[in-house]
Amino acid sequence: MAMKPDILFYQLTRSGIERVLPDLLQKSQDKGWRAVVQAADRERVDALDQALWTYDDQSLLPHGRQADPDPAEQPVLLTETEDNHNQAQVRVLVDGAQPSDLSGLQRAVFLIDGRDSQAVSDAEQASRQYAGAGHDVTFWREAEAGGWEKVPPA
């Protein structure tokens, strides 16, 4: 039987996705994992692409978009679809994007706008559903002093 991926929810209350995403992607690469970032639409993919190129003057996070040549070669692939052309072990979902299939993944990461009460409610409901399906689910919230605090199950 295939292992179920870990599911992580990050509720952003202070930082934007563009600030948190590069750190999460770098941690995935440090583990030797490829990542796919699924956004709601092409405009958001373009914005995330720009953010990943400019987030830090001192480092580079190699990545590409699904529309670019050779998407299968990208260590981080940005897309608005559920495709996994780069055989990623991690799927990061932003702006309410939802996966229909998590097979083959080690981890699914949902970045939630903590200032949007509906997005938080939807994430809490999804976390219960994933836990009920046997996934290891962790919910994190940005701490006031910085960093992350683990939130007890809802």
For each residue, the residues with C-beta under 8 A, 3 or more apart:
1:
2: 103
3:
4: 102 133 134 135 136
5: 102 105 106 107 108 135
6: 106 107 108 135 136 137 138
7: 107 108 110 127 130 131 135 136 137 138
8: 107 108 109 110 137 138 139 140
9: 109 110 112 123 126 127 137 138 139 140
10: 20 24 109 110 111 112 140 141 142 148
11: 112 114 120 123 139 140 141 142 151
12: 15 16 17 20 111 112 113 114 142
13: 114 115 141 142
14: 142 144 146
15: 12 19 20 142
16: 12 19 20
17: 12 20 21 48 94 95 111 113
18: 21 22 47 48 51 55
19: 15 16 22 23 55
20: 10 12 15 16 17 23 24 111
21: 17 18 24 25 37 48 51 52 92 94 111
22: 18 19 25 26 51 52 55 56 61
23: 19 20 26 27
24: 10 20 21 27 28 92 109 111
25: 21 22 28 29 35 37 52 61 63 76 92
26: 22 23 29 30 61
27: 23 24 30 31
28: 24 25 31 33 34 35 76 89 90 107
29: 25 26 32 33 35 61 75 76
30: 26 27
31: 27 28
32: 29
33: 28 29 88 89 90 106 107
34: 28 74 75 76 77 86 87 88 89 90
35: 25 28 29 75 76 77 88 89 90 91 92
36: 76 77 78 79 83 84 85 86 88 90 91 92
37: 21 25 48 76 77 78 79 91 92 93 94
38: 79 80 81 82 91 92 93 94 97 99
39: 44 45 48 78 79 80 94 95 97
40: 44 80 94 95 96 97
41: 44 45 80
42: 45 46 67 80
43: 46 47
44: 39 40 41 47 48 80 94 95
45: 39 41 42 48 49 65 66 78 79 80
46: 42 43 49 50 65
47: 18 43 44 50 51
48: 17 18 21 37 39 44 45 51 52 78 94
49: 45 46 52 53 63 65 78
50: 46 47 53 54
51: 18 21 22 47 48 54 55
52: 21 22 25 48 49 55 61 63 76 78
53: 49 50
54: 50 51
55: 18 19 22 51 52 61
56: 22 59
57:
58:
59: 56
60:
61: 22 25 26 29 52 55 76
62: 74 75 76
63: 25 49 52 74 75 76 77 78
64: 68 70 71 73 74 76 77 78
65: 45 46 49 68 71 77 78 79
66: 45 71 77 78 79 80 81 83 85
67: 42 71
68: 64 65 71 74
69:
70: 64 73 74
71: 64 65 66 67 68 74 77 79 85 86
72: 85 86 87
73: 64 70 86
74: 34 62 63 64 68 70 71 77 85 86
75: 29 34 35 62 63 86
76: 25 28 29 34 35 36 37 52 61 62 63 64 86
77: 34 35 36 37 63 64 65 66 71 74 85 86 88
78: 36 37 39 45 48 49 52 63 64 65 66
79: 36 37 38 39 45 65 66 71 83 85
80: 38 39 40 41 42 44 45 66 97
81: 38 66
82: 38 99 100 101
83: 36 66 79
84: 36 87 88 91 104
85: 36 66 71 72 74 77 79
86: 34 36 71 72 73 74 75 76 77
87: 34 72 84 104
88: 33 34 35 36 77 84 91 105
89: 28 33 34 35 104 105 106 107
90: 28 33 34 35 36 105 106 107 108 109
91: 35 36 37 38 84 88 99 102 105 107 108 109
92: 21 24 25 35 36 37 38 108 109 110 111
93: 37 38 96 97 98 99 108 109 110 111
94: 17 21 37 38 39 40 44 48 97 111
95: 17 39 40 44
96: 40 93 119 122
97: 38 39 40 80 93 94
98: 93 126
99: 38 82 91 93 102 108
100: 82
101: 82
102: 4 5 91 99 105 108
103: 2
104: 84 87 89
105: 5 88 89 90 91 102 108
106: 5 6 33 89 90
107: 5 6 7 8 28 33 89 90 91
108: 5 6 7 8 90 91 92 93 99 102 105
109: 8 9 10 24 90 91 92 93
110: 7 8 9 10 92 93 123 126
111: 10 12 17 20 21 24 92 93 94
112: 9 10 11 12 116 119 120 123
113: 12 17 116 119 120
114: 11 12 13 119 120 141 142
115: 13
116: 112 113 119 120
117: 120 121
118: 121 122
119: 96 112 113 114 116 122 123
120: 11 112 113 114 116 117 123 124
121: 117 118 124 125
122: 96 118 119 125 126
123: 9 11 110 112 119 120 126 127 139
124: 120 121 127 128 139 154
125: 121 122 128 129
126: 9 98 110 122 123 129 130
127: 7 9 123 124 130 131 137 139 153 154
128: 124 125 131 132 153 154
129: 125 126 132 133
130: 7 126 127 133 135 137
131: 7 127 128 134 135 137 153
132: 128 129
133: 4 129 130
134: 4 131
135: 4 5 6 7 130 131
136: 4 6 7
137: 6 7 8 9 127 130 131 153
138: 6 7 8 9 150
139: 8 9 11 123 124 127 150 151 153 154
140: 8 9 10 11 148 149 150 151
141: 10 11 13 114 148 149 151
142: 10 11 12 13 14 15 114 146 147 148 149
143: 146 147 148 149
144: 14
145:
146: 14 142 143
147: 142 143
148: 10 140 141 142 143
149: 140 141 142 143
150: 138 139 140
151: 11 139 140 141 154
152:
153: 127 128 131 137 139
154: 124 127 128 139 151
